[in-house]
Amino acid sequence: MRKNFFWGTDTSAFQVEGAWNEDGKGESIWDRFCHDRRGNKVYHNENADVAIDQYHRYKEDMKLLGTFGVNAHRFSVAWTRILPEGTGKINKAGIQYYHNLIDEMKGYGVEPFMTMYHWDLPQALQDRGGWANPECVDWWLEYANVLIDEFGSKVKYWITYNEPYVFIFGGYSAGHFPPNIQCYKTACQAGHYAMKAHFETVKLIHERIPGAQVGIALDMVPRVPATDRKEDIDIVPLANDTAFYWFYNVMATGEYPPLAVEEYKKRGYMFEISDYDRRLFKENPCDFIGINYYSTMAVKYTEDEGIDGFHYLPVPREEKYGTIEKDPEGLRNILKKCWKDTEGKIPIIVTENGCGGDADCLGPDGKCHDEYRINYLKDHSQVVKDCIAEGLDIRGYFVWSFWDIFEWSLGTGARYGLTHVDYETQVRTPKDSFFWYKQFIKDNTVE
Ligand code: GCO
């Protein structure tokens, strides 16, 4: 391994903080989504009003994290704690919480990686059209400037968005996530506004915080052919370009993937890309590309509509780690693809990697023997080490997550943590994987 390699963990505000309406925090679209119990959209109709109560327990949690051995931790800021209505009035108590959190982790020598946005848009902005309103670029930059004003002197690693494909296409075309809109054309336009805001932010942070590193955390679920039949192989390129490669390509090359652009033109989904936009995208590449990887999706051709009308369907695999399909080679392939597409010019960080299970419970011995998670982490961290040995400039590896936390529409039904959380008592109990990763970091840290 290289010196200064980041062995980290991550969380997001909505999934850990709770205190959903405390100290001046405004309502987010995920608060609204969970409270709106129509259609049973969240496991057992749960919500994250308390989550793992990290808003109140951050000192205890940062102590467990800080004495564990990670040298970096990625967290997100709740926009509604900073600007409760999304724009305008600033909430000092919310800002103070993140100062306290950052100071705690830095006190243990843990480098903060700040995700500016992890899906929890202010409801007040959704009421004004959300990401589909072109004004969202201005709203975003107002928010970004407050974060830079407050945290620019403490935070060196900035991540604009977590998984734009999820909050844009999951929210505006598939509609299974808030704001639950089902219009592919709207999703494409909203995604472009979000991309404009991202690149303006890269430019802004470089101007305002010399030496800061700005990136993005991209969800990558590469589609791979389920069989070696020609039709299953032939659908994969368009399946990828219209899914996770849509925003990935913009980050890696400054342009949307051509196959999908052609298809979207045919379907009337395409939006205007001004000369200014093209220059903005090309001239402000990320300082690192974050890859959130869990597994690939094996797909087969279908005459029917299939996913998003692109004639492919998932083919579940038998072999799994918990609930995550088994494909560590998929991580190797996407890391090498990214390195090739960027011509080795943009460092990579594995910003999320981990697996979840719905059976992570404490046994009669009071322990959680999550062997499947240790096997998952062994296999995937080895892929990262192999890629570095082959010359890829990979700067970090972050395990999702340090704690069991609220898993969006799966709520408390899926546990991804190295640390078990009893949601009734809030007692934290390290799992076997906690001790494995702790030792793994020791064995793989170059002083
Ligand atoms: C994601 C999100 C995380 C999830 C994690 C487990 O990648 O979906 O970034 O918030 O909780 O991936 O699904």
Residues whose N, C-alpha, C, O or C-beta is under 5 A from the ligand:
A	BS01	GCO	N162 N292
